[in-house]
């Protein structure tokens, strides 16, 4: 049945060696790419929301649960990325293991993770950038620094209504231009700011640890209010589902597989090393933050900045703001990179118009898809607040991770002889447990988020059945012909 036709692994591997995208990324660039995608608005913004509304000081347990889910998924991603080093991430893996329909669903689903989370994260960037500008005496017009309809209180006590979040839009456009110029330049920029933001978070932990009030950790798991998700163990579960937003992005390393040097070794290293570093850092930051400030007070746009202010250390808040700005910038950059590569792969497979697969003649980047993605993301960043799509992004990512874990099981059975430079340990239990954990975390998210996910997927299926499926068949035949040509040429 055409809906479940799989893309031949030979065709995929032939594409990987076709030399269309430049292989510029080494191990350090891939590790920092993963860290750049993970450490951003999640740690700088959502941690306060989860602590104050869901888990209390047990925020760290929510982080551990989300980190475990990512660890299982990361091991599965590492195997698939090493054996199928092609741009497209989970979309490509689904096409090779589960067929055309599932591939389209996961490709459309990943748009939630990359495009929509980029928009949301840009709003967080805007908030920290405005705070830093105010500290140096620069104030931007209030009506142009928040989403439409937002009520803003002015210094004289009067209120005004925002029109558009211009800073959030501008940062998206600037980073889009950087991605068009080249992957090497983008990776160097990302590596630099990753080093800076990790240093800032380590500094926060080191300084803040001396001012922790252990009384703020009691009770560690506040009693449930009688409503699912508001403290107690259900709150820890709900918090894990929400804080999962803070972890997503490590899979962006796999979207750059076709631009990695020796991807069979370096891509798994980038995925697993970045995930391990971020998990340790997250737990340390969560412990210090909830130890500095009582959890009910953390429901603010910049909880880490609030925690720093409680120490009374005057020189640290500006540094934290700079670290947050850098951290969130790299998340936007990597998300835009991941989304453009997924659209590039989907276009090559016929699901999207051919224009999305065009490469810049000089920079060898998918400049059109990058420009379209960046423009749409920048407009959405100016229109929507940070919390509108956070839970929906987590839901979509959990679904993608579950499909990746299942894909490892399927390929072990259907393609047992294909070379796997990295093999997921603990088979078959690691992918099985990874799948179950992802669905478990999804169960803790609100019903409204499930409804929004189904609506989003319904829109995607409409596009598929009216356009994508009719072009995918011919695209597969063309890819098979290209693979045969390349194989004959290399013989």
Secondary structure, 3 states (H helix, E strand, C coil): CHHHCCCCHHHHHHHHCCCCCCCCECHHHHHHHHHHHHCCHHHHHHHHHHHHHHHHHHHHHHHHHHHHHHHHHHHHHHHHHHHCCCCCCHHHHHHHHCCHHHHHHHHHHHHHHHHHHHHHHHHHHHHHHHHHHHHCCCCCCHHHECCCCCEEECCCCCEEECCCEHHHHHHHHHHHHHHHHCHHHHHHHHHHHHHHHHHHHHHHHHHHHHHCCHHHHCCCCCCCCCCCCCCHHHHHHHHHHHHHHHHCCCCHHHHCHHHECCHHHHHHHHHHHHHHHHHHHHHHHHHHHHHHCCHHHHCCCCHHHHHHHHHCCCCHHHHHHHHHHHHHHHHHHHHHHHHHHHHHHHHHCCCCCHHHHCCCCCCCCCHHHHHHHHHHHHHHHHHCCCCCCHHHHHHHHHHHHHHHHHHHHHHHHHCCCCCCCCCCCCCCHHHHHHHHHHHHHHHCCCHHHHHHHHHHHHHHHHHHHHHHHHHHHHHHHHHHHHHHHHHHHHC
